[in-house]
Amino acid sequence: MMARYEERGSQSLGEFLFPAPAPREGWKIVRWWERRRPFYNVAVGVAGVVSLVAVSGVASIFTGRLVVPPWQPVVAFGVLANLCYLLGPCVEIVVHKLWGRTVLPVGPSLYRMGLTFSVGLALFPTLLAVVVGVAAVVLNLWG
């Protein structure tokens, strides 16, 4: 069953986010995680681009000129996101070494939580930009 699942070329979002866990061996766990890294990078990258556009747009509206954020924080966020991604297989391997088969596989849950947290963190500047923008408009109307 596991081999057949891994061999399928296309899968739905539900199958991707709720996959069968990796076989309970070190390198197979790492391979399971690495197969999901491209989607993680795309999802976090798209969320980051949305944030950059939102922050630049709000800043440009209030300054009257095009505001382009520096590239260094963007690269740092991408590198740090991938370093944090490494925690997933490390934690799963440690859990397997400590408790073996007495605990259910944690990989799929860790992946979903990490993906959700990372995308949310990448979108957080968008929320801040919108709140600051709305507050500035409200203050200008009342002040």
Secondary structure, DSSP 8 states (H G I E B T S, - for coil): -HHHHHH-S---HHHHHS-----SSHHHHHHHHHHHHHHHHHHHHHHHHHHHHHHHHHHHHHHSS-----HHHHHHHHHHHHHHHTHHHHHHHHHHHHHGGGS---HHHHHHHHHHHHHHHHHHHHHHHHHHHHHHHHHHHH-
